[in-house]
Amino acid sequence: MTMMKMSRLLEATEFLTPTKQVTLISRELNEFEDKANFFAILAQEYPSNNIGLAKAKKWLTRMYNCFDDEIEQDYNAHNDLGDAIYYLDPSATNKVEHSLETFGRIISLDCGGVDSTAYRTIDSLLADLSALEAKWFIRYWLKTTRNGLRDGVVKKIIAKHFDKKVAIVRKHCNFNSIYQVVWYYERGEEPPCNLEHGRFIKPMLAKEIPTKRWPSNPIVDYKYDGNRYQIHKNEGNVIIFNRKGSIVTPQFADVAQQVREYEVVEAIFDGEIYPIKEDGSPDEHKKMGTRVHSKDHADAMERVQVRWVIFDCLMWENETIMNLSYAERLDKFKSNPDQAHRMKEGGDIMAFYNNAINDGFEGIIVKDTELPYEAGKRSTGWAKYKPPQIELDVVILAASYGEGRRANVFGTFEIGVKSETGFTNIGSIGTGFTDSDLINLTTRLRTIVESYKDNRYVFLPRIVLEVKADLVSHDAKGNIGLRFPRMKRIRDDKFVSDINTIKDVMEMI
């Protein structure tokens, strides 16, 4: 398959419903080669290339030898940089047929300065592309595709094309990249579902469940207000993954050294890192941002102390143990240092919960002792229990500029949760934000504007917030809303696919 074929297919399916997209793309793929690269691009399964809207506009202005305002005017007219480039010269034809391997390699290039290798490579590529190819290259380069082909739809296309159950595809994608999964399917083989050092596994997730549905005779841990990490150890080789699967070992060199000193030779740990004060008590979660985003890792380590705690283990001494019950897994790794604070067998759960709150933690996790590790699943076997407030992970759908000292930043945000049709708006939020939060969000949201009318900006669903509220309201017309919602924190550690669903919200009423 070439970039031209892929561009034509994307163009033909852009405005179709997800069901029709699945049907058409899975059918048309019969005539295409290189399906692995096609799906890797479709799922945007490539590293961050450090290109943003502002930098992309500057680069493209130079590459196309435009006046400064030419691209800006077209962008404002279409709210899409791919469309803006398309309309510069809609009649442009391709001079060279480029493979999808080339497509994937170039959109993954780290975009440094204007004189970088990436700049020169992209400049050369665009000179060879048709207007249609350039449009779709730029959309995927910026990860602003606007075609509805999200992760779930991509997996449904794979399932239909290769005649697999969607659940099986999801399982295989928990252990492998989409590229690898499709590569194996093309050869009539099953992708491996075994653990290997350095191969990230999607984490098992907890769910808020009423106390009456908690597992009997559970194992109960503190719930920490930090970030989730998966740490792989093979002798002195330690790799730290965040919950998105990105390697963050340099940011947590102190934790990596701590893990190197464990007696276990090879293991894969699941746990949390949270910030601590000088006395060892938990500090504000926002300080994790210093560790995660600072370019000076040594300085960040000096400024923000952290603690690493282990609450599960997927591999122990080169033995895959994730299919064992939680009780059996715990028996393997509980003698290892840095264990999560765990309730003694037969203890009082609510008393343990009160201890967690008094110690400055979020709450508790109640775990089914018989449950295996369900990678990539939000399981009812892990019940999280926090103070009786509604807490949700939501996505920003729209925003309006504020007033007074907030006149230059977005001050009110419309938020939504997942639904069968995409996203359902559950109201607006304007409290809980610091000035720096608002500046940060405004800067980022300006790059993903989808439409604008009457001071209301609609965005591509990209930015996840954790919000809390007193309760969920539900009126006679079926409208859902949050009472006294406020922002708790920006969740850059979470995918949009991780946010709550409308079903979750209805269960809280």
N, C-alpha and C positions, 0 to 999 in steps of 0.2 A: 504494500500500500504506500502511496505517496502522499505528500502534504496536500496536493490538489484533490485527490480522492477523498481524503478525510475532511477537507474544507467543504467540499460539495455535500457530503453527507451531513455534516454539522449544520450547514445552511438549510438543508431540506427538512431537518427535524427541529429547528430552533423553537418554533412556535407550536409544536405538537404537545399533546398531553403526555405525561410520563408513560402511560400504558401504550400509546401509539409509538412513542420513542423506542420503547423496549421492542415492540413488534418489528418496526421498520429497520432499526439498526441491526438487530440480531439476524434478520433475513439478508440484508445487504452484505453482511460480513462474509457470507459464503464465497463471494468473489474476491475477497481481499486476503492478502498475505500480511505477515508481521502483525498479528493480532495482539501479541504481548505488548509491543510498544504503543499500539493504538489504545489499549485499555489503560496503560500506565499514564498516558497523556490525558485521556478522558477523565480519569479519577484524580488528576492533578497530583500524581504520586511522584513528585520530584521536590528536591530541597528548596528552601527559600533562596531566591536569586538576588535578594536585596535591591529589587527595582520597585520604585513607588511611582505614583502618578506624576508627581512634579518632575522627577528625574526623567521619566519616560518621555514626557512632553518636550523637555530640553533636547534629549537625544534625537527624537524624531524630527524636531524642527531643523536640526543640523543635517540629519541624514537625507531628508527630503528637500533641503535647501529652500525652506519656507521663510516667510516673514513670521515674526514672533506671534502675531495674533491670528494667523491663518488656522493653525491646528486648534488654538484655544476657542475660536468662534465655532468651528465644526463640533468640537467637544461639547460646548455649551448647548448647541442645537440638538445633539443626539444623546448626551450624557454617557457616551461610550467612546473610548479612544480608538478602539478597533474600527468602529463606524466612521470616526473622523478621518482616519487614514484611508479608508475605503473611498470616501467621497472626494479626497484630494485628486484621485485619478481612477474612477471606476472602470475605465477601459483598459487598464494595465494588464498585460498578459505575462505569464511566467516564461522565463528564459531557460531555466534549468529545472528538471524534475528532482525534487529533494525527497529523500526517504524519511519515514517517521523516526528512524533512529537518529537522523540528523536533527529533526524537529525537537525530539526529546532532549538531545544533548545541548542544543543551543538555548532552549528556554530554561535550562538548569544552570547556565553559566552565572557565576557570581558577578554582578554588575558593579564594578568599582568606579574609578574615575572615568572621565570622558575620553581619556586616551588609553583606556584599558583594552585588553584582548577581547573582552566581551563586546565592547562598543564596535570594534573593527569587524568582528565576526558577524554581529547582527546587522551592521551596515551593509556588508557584502551579501548577506542572505536576502535582505529586503530588496536589494537591487535586482534579484533574480525572481521575485515572487509576483504573482498576479495580485490584483486588488483584493480578491476574495481570500487568497492564502494569507496576505498580509493582515487582513482583518482578524482572522482566527488565530494567527500566530500571536498577535498583540494581545488578544483577549486571554489566551492561555499564558502568555508571558507575564501578564499582570494578575492572573487568576481572577479575572472578572468576566467570566464566560457568559453569564446571563441566559443560559440555555436550559436550566433546570436539571442538568445531568449531574445530580449529586451522588454521593457514595452509594446510597441505597438503590438508586435507579441503575447505576453502573453494574452493581452485583446482580440485579435482576436481568440485565441484558446478557451478562456472562452465563447465568443459569439457563436462560432460554436458548441461547445460541449453542451451548454445549450439552443441552438436555440434562441439566443437573437440578436438584432441589436447591432453592435459595438458601435454606439452612445449611446445606453442605458447603456451598460457596462461601458463606459467612464463616463457617468453621475453618475452612482452608485459609481464608484471608486473615484469620487470627494468628496463624503461624507463619504466613508467608506474605510477601508483597503481592499486589494484584498482578504485576508483571510475571512473577514466578508462578502464580496459580494458573494463569492463562498459558504460560509456556508448557507446563505439565499437561494441561488439558489438550492442547494442540497435538501432543504426542500420545494421547490416549492413556496417560498415566495419572495416578493420584498424587497430588502434592504431599510432601512429608508433613506429618503433624507431630513431630518430635522436637524436643528442645535441643538447642545448640548454644554454646557460648557465643554471645554477640548477636544472636537473633532475637529481636524484640518480640514479646508476646503481649497482645492486647490484654489489659488488666480486667479482672473481675470487679464488678461494681456493686455497691450496696444500694438499698432502696428503703424509702420511708414506709414502714408497715405498721398498722395498728398493733398495739401490744397483745391483743387477743390472738393475733396470728403469728406471734413470735414462735420460733422453734422451741420445743421442750428440751430441757437439759442442755442449754447452749454453752458455748465458750464466748465470753464477753471481754472485749478490749475497750480501752479509752478510744474516743474519736479525736484525732489531733487536728488542729487548725493550721495545717501546712500544705505542702504539695506532695502528690503521689510520685514515687519513683520506683523503678525496677533496676536492681543492681546485679550484674553478672560478675562472678569471681572465678577465675581459673588460675590457680596459684597466685602469682603477683600481678596478673593482668586483670584489671578491674574496669568495667564499663558501666556508666550510670546513664539510664534512659529516663526522660520525663514521660508523662502519661501519653504523649503524642508519638512516642517512639524516637524522638530526637536525642542525640548523645549530648549530655551536659556534664561530662566528667571534669572538664577544666574549671567549671564554675564551682564544683564541689570537691576540689582536690583534697581537702581535709577529710571529708567523708570517705573518699576513695582510699586514702592511706589507712584510715581506721579499719576498713573492710579487708585490706591486704593483710592485716595482722591477725585475722581470724584463723583458727586452726584448720577449719574445713578447707580442703584443697579446691573443690569445684562446687559451686552452688549458684542458684538464681533466687534472689530475695525480692519480696514485694513488701514495700513499706512506705514510710512518710518521713520527710524532712521538714522541720518547723523551726522558726527563729526563737532564740532564747535570750533572756536577760542575763546580766552578770551573775545573778543568784541561781540560774538554771531554770527559772520559771518561764512559761511561754510568753513570748513577746508578740506584738502586732503582726498579723499575717502580711501586711503591705511591705514589711521589710524584706520579705523574700524576693521582691522585685529587684532589690539591690544586687542580690546574689545572681539572679537569673539574667539580668540585662546589662550589668556593668561590664565594660570592656577590660577594665583593670581587675582581674580576678583576685590577685593578691590583696589589693586594697579592699575589695568587697569582703573577702574573708576576714580581714582585720576589723572592718566596721560592723559586720553582722555575724554573730555567732549562731550556729545551728545545732540541732540534735537530730540524729537519724535513729528511727525505731523500726523494728521488723515485726510484721504481723502475719506474714505468710511466706511460704517457700515453694518453688516450683520444681527445683532440682536440688538434690543433696548428694554430695560425693558421687557425682556423675550418674546418679540414678534419677530418672524422671519420676516425680512423686505427685504430680498434679492430679492424677486420676485416683489417688488415695483419698480417703475421707479426711476432713479437716483435722479430726482428732489424731489420725495416723500421721499426717504431715507435721502437726505440731510436735508430736513425740520425737520426730526426727531432728527438728531444729531448735527446740525450746532451751537446750543447754548453751546455744550460741549467745554471745553478748548482744546487747542493744535490743532486748525484747520490748515489745509494747507492754504497757501496764495492763495486766490481765487479772480478772476476777478469780479468786480461789474457787475450786470446785465446791458446789453447794452453797455459794454465797448468795446474798440478797441483791438482786439486780438493781432495784431502785436505790438502795443504799450505795451501791457501787457507782451508779449514775450521779448521785449527789456528790460523792467524792470527786468525780471527774470535773463537775462544774466548779466545786470549791477549789480545785487545783488549777483552775484557769483554762480548762479544755472545753471542747465543743459539746461533748456528750459521750455516747457509747455506741459500739457496734455489737450487735447480738448475732452470733454465727451458729449455724446448724453444724453440729459435730460430725454428721454423716455425709456432708456434701463434698464432692470433689471440687477442684478449682475449675470454674466455668469461665474460661477465657473470653473476654469481649462481651460478657453478658451482665446486665443489671439484674441480679438474682434476688429472689424473695428469700433465699437462704442466708443473706446478709442484711440484717435490718439495722438501719441507723436511727438513733433516737437522740434528739437534741431538745433544748428548751422549747416549750409549746408555742412556737411561732411558726408561721408558714415561711419556708425557705425554698426558693426555686432558682434553677439555672435557666435563664431566658436569653433571647437574642434581641438586639436593637433592630427595630423595623423602620422607625422614622424619628425625626427630631425637629424641634423648632429653636430658633435663637432666643436667648433669655432677654431680660430687661435690666436696666441700671448697669451695675458693674459686670453683669453677665451678658451685656449686649453683643459682645464679639465672640461669644462661644455658645454652643448649644446648651440650653438650660433645662429643657423638658424632653424626655425620651419616651417614645411609644415602644412597648416591649411585647414579645410574643413567645409562644411555646409551639412545639411541633404538633401538627395535626395531619390527618390523612390527605388533605389537599395542599399541604405545605406548612403554613404557620398561621396560628390564630392569635389575634391581638387580644391581650388581657389587661390593657390599660396603659396609663402613663406614670412616669416616675420622675421626680425632680429634686429629691432630697437624698442625703447621704454621700454626696459628692464633694470632694475637696476641690479647690481651685485648680490644682495640678491635674486631678482626674478629668475635669471638664476640658482643660487645654489639650490633654492627651487624646480624649475621645473626639473632640472637634477636629483635631489634626488628622486623625485616622479616618473618621467618617467622611470627611471632604473628599477622600480618594475613592470612595465607593458609592457615590450618589447615583441613584437610578432614575429619579425624577424629582421635580420641584414644582410646587404651586402654593401660593399664598403663605409664604414663610414656613411651609411644611416640606421637609426634605425626606424622601424615601430612599432607603439604602439597600444595597445587597446584604443579605443576612450573613454577617461575618463575625461580629463582635459579641461575645458572651458576657453577661453580667450575672452575678449571684445577688439576688434580691431577697429581702425579708418583708413580711407583712403580718398584720394582726390576724387576718382571716381572709377567706375567699368569699366574695359576694356573688349572688346568682339571682337575677331579677326574673319577673314573669315572662319577659320576652326571650329569655335564654341567654342574655348577655352575662359574660363572666368578667369579674374584676377583682382587684386586690384592695383591701382596706388598709390605708396608711402604708403604702409600699415605700421602701427606702433601699438605696443601693448599699450592699455590703462590700462588694469588691468586684473589680474587673477580673474575669477568669480567662486570661490568655493561655492558661494551661489546659483549657478544654476546647474540644471541637464543637461546632454547632450541632453535630449529630449526638452530642452528649446531653443536650438540654432536656428539660422536662417536656412531657407531652400533655395535651389537653385532657387525656384520660387521668394522668397523675393529678391535675388540678381539680377535676371533678370529684375525685376520691377524697379531696381535702374539704369539701363543702359539708 
